[in-house]
Amino acid sequence: MKAVATVGAGRHGRRGGVASVAIVGEDGWMTAPVYALRDGHSIPAIGLGTYGLDDQAGITAITAGIDEGYRLIDTAYNYGNEEAVGEAIRRSAVDRSDLMITTKLPGRHHGFDETLASFEQSRARLDLDWVDLYLIHWPNPRIDKYLDSWRAMIKLLERGVVRSIGVSNFTAPMIERLIAETGVVPVVNQVELHPYFPQGELRMFHAGQGIRTESWSPLAKRTELLAETVVERLAAGLGVTPAQLVLRWHVELGAVPIPKSADAARRRQNLDVFGFSLAPEHVEAISSLERGRLWGGDPDVHEEL
């Protein structure tokens, strides 16, 4: 990296603890600023989702994404592409220690011993000495083994093969149960979050516990979100794309969006959201699009195996 570039945060300065700077590399690509996590590690303010990026095409897209500036790479056991992510890491010119690699425990592997075994399978497919962030993918409350899995993840943390542990799609009461039973607070909860489903109450709970919110489906894929009048109007006024506007909305909320794209131009645009900011009234206008969860993945009843 050759320079630190201040990017116009305007009068807002810092958003949710993220510094308004970006790093410009030798090739001119920008990497995202970072948030401090409650365990002392840090997480980039935007990541690269990899669901559906498989085989050689996936390896090419993920490698390019890393070289373009993405440092947070998100995969999961159930995505079936941990091998592709691992190969992309090996092919990239970026040092492994500069990357934050996330993978997730599938529901069918809940349980203490099952979690330990599942993690080793993921680590072998990724071919990594350590995983930076390990998440429980879904709570599957009917099975009711997520607490056992959490205890196993604490053991992985103690062994040093995982740097940080968190959850995905957990409700506030579920997280409170983990904390009450183990004393260990997840550093992250990755949830469905976009302007149609801003998750205001859950984000407030996270803030009170020092938990960083991550946003899956940050652009509400396969919906009309990017064609909404308010989104198009605000994007045009700022000279950015609708997708950039929505991703910046996530940044303004202090959430970490994880957009996915196999298209190089779109990936670069998605990463380039730190050169402008939104006024509070713009954030509110975008948030007013709220209409609820889109895909029926209610953590209280949804089961992922």
N, C-alpha and C positions, 0 to 999 in steps of 0.2 A: 504494500500500500504506500502511496507516495504523498497523499495529502488528506487533510480533513477539511471538508467544505461545509460551511454553515448553510443551511437551507431555510428559506424564508418562513420562519415560524411566526413572524409578525408580532403582534402584541400578546399572543398566547404563550410564547416562549416554550414551555415544556407541556407535554400532554401526558397525563397519567404516569409520570415518572420517566418518560422517554426523552432523551436529549434531542434537540432539533439539529442534529448533525448527521452527516453521512460520510462514509469513507469512499474515496475515489481511488481505484486501483490503477496499475500501470496501463491496463488496456482501456481505461476510461469508464468501466462499468462501476456502478454505485452499489454498495452494500448497505443494508438497513441499519439504523441505530438500534440500540439494545435496551431492554429492561433488566433491572436487577430482580432476581427471584429471591424468595424468602430464605432459601438454603445457601445463598452466597454465590450461586452460579448466575448466569445471565442468559437471556433469550432474545434473539432478533425480533424486531417489531413487525416483521412480515416473514412468511415462510412459503415454501413450495410444496403444494400438495401433489401426491404421486398416484392417487387412485386411478387405475386405468392406464397408467404408463408402464407397459409391460414389454418384455422381450427386447429385441434390438432397438426398436423405435423408442421404447421407454428409456433404455440406457442412454441413447443419443440425446433425448430431451432432458433427462435429469443431469447428465454431464454438462450439457450446454447451460442449463439453469445455474449450476454451481459456478461455472466459469463466468456467467453473466453477473453474478453477485449474490445469489441466494446462499444463505449460510444455514438456515433452518430447513431441514428436509424431513417431511412427514410421511411415514408409511405405516403399515400394520400387518400383522400375521395374516389376517383375512384378505388383504389386498392381493396376496399371491405374487408380490413383486419385490420381496426383500432381496432376492438374488440380484435383480436388476439395479436396485438402489446401491447395493454393495459394489457391483461392478462399476457403476457410475462414479462412486467415490474413488475407486482405484484409478480410473481413467482421468479424473480431474487433476489439474495442476495445483489445486488448493490443498494446503496441508490439512490432514485429518483433524488436528487439534483446533482448527478454525471453524469446524462444522459442528452443528448441533443436530444429531440424528435421533429422530423419534420413531419408536414402533409401539405396537399395542398388543395386549393380551386378548385373545378371543374368548368368547363366553364359554365355549365347550371345554376350556382348560382352567376354569375357575377351581380354586382349591389350593392348599399350600404346596403340596408336592407337585401337583399338576402345573402350577404357575412356574416353579423353578425349572421344570423340564421344558415347558413351552418357551421360556425365555432363552434357554440354551439352544433350542432349535432356531429361534429367530436370530440369535447372535451368530450361529454357524452359517445361516444363509446370508446374513449381512457380511460375514467374515470380518468382524470387528473385535478388538480387544475389549471395548466397552461400548455401551449405549448411553447416549447423553440424557435421554428422557424416555421413561417407560411408563405407559398409561394402561389402566384397565379400560378396555374399549367401550363396554356397556356394563351396567351394574347387574342386569338379570336378577331382579329382586326375588322372583318366585323360586329360583334355585337357591338364593341366599348363601352364596359362598364368597361374595366379593370381599368380605372382611378377612377371610382366610388368605385370599390372594394378596390383599394389602399387607398382611403380615409377612408373606413370602417376599414381596417387593422390598420391604424394609430390610429383610435379610440380604437381598441382592445389593442394596445400597451399602450395607455394612461390609459386604465382600469387595466393594469397589468396582464391580462390573457394570453398575448403573450409577450415573452421576446424580440424577434427579428423578423423582417419581411423582406421578400425578394420576388423574382420572379423566374420563371422557363421558359425557352424557349423564353425569351424576346430578342429583337434586341437592338442595341445601341440607335436608334431613339426613340424606345418605352420607354426605361429607361430615356432618356433625357426628354421626355414628363412628366413622373411621377415627376421628380425632378423639372422641370420648374413650374408645376402646384401646387405642394405641399411643395417643399423644403426638402422633405424626400428622402434620397437615399437608395435604397435597400442594405442590407448588403451582399446579396448572389444573384447570378443568376445561377440556375442549368440548364445545357444545355447538349445536346449530345456532347460528347468530347472523342476522342480516337485517336490513331495514324493515322487512316484513315481520321479523321476530327479534326485536332488540334485546330481549331478556333483561330488562331493567332491574327487576327485583333480584334475580340471581346475580347479576353483576355487582349490585350493592352488597350482597352477602359475601361475594368473593373479596371485594375491597376491604370489608371488615376483618377478613381472615388473612389478608395478605396473599391471596391466591390470584394468579394471573389468568385472565380469561383468554382462551383461544377460540377462534371462530371457524367452524367448518361450514362449507357452502356459503362463503362470505358474500358471494354475488347472486345468491338465490338462483342457481342454475335452472334452466328450462322454464323460467318465468318471464314476465314482462317487466321486471324491475328496472332494467337499464333503459327501457323506453318510457318510464314514468315521466310525466311532464315536469315535475319538480327536479328530478334527476337530470334530465336533458337540459333544462334551463340553467341550473346552477353550474353544470359542467361547461356549457357554452360560455357562461360569464367568466369562468376561471381559465378557459382555454385548455381544458383537460378532457379526457374521454369520460363517459358515464361510469365505466368500470373504475377508473382512477378516482373519481369522486367518491364512489361507494367505499373503496378500499381506504381512502383517507378518512371517511366517516368512522370506520373501525379504529383507525389510529387515534382519532380525536376522543373516542370512548375509552382508550387505553386497552383495547382488545388486540389480539394478534391474529390477523386474518391469514388464511392458508389457501390462497387461490391455486388452482391447477390449470396448466395450459401446455399443450404440446407445440404450440405456435411460438416461435422465437420472438416475433415482434410484440405479441401480446404479453409474453412473460416479462419483457423489458419494460413495457408500459406499466404492468402491475407492480413492478418494483419501484418505479419512479413516482412515488407519492409523497416524497418528503421535501419537495420544493415549493409547496403551497400549504395553506391551512384553511380551515373553515371557521367562520364566525359562529358563535353559539346559536344564533337564530337559524343558520343553515343546518347545523346538526339537528336541531329540533324539527325543522321542516322535513328532513329525510326520515327521522325517527317517527314522524306522524304517519308514515305509510304502514305502520304496524297493523297486522291482521292475524298473526298467529303462526304456529308451527305449520310447516308446509308438507311434511312427508309422514306424519303420523308416528314419529319415533318418540313417543312419550316414555321417558325412562322408567316410570312406575309400572308400565305394562309391557313395553317392548322387550323382545328377547332376541339376542344376537348370538349365534352359535358358530 
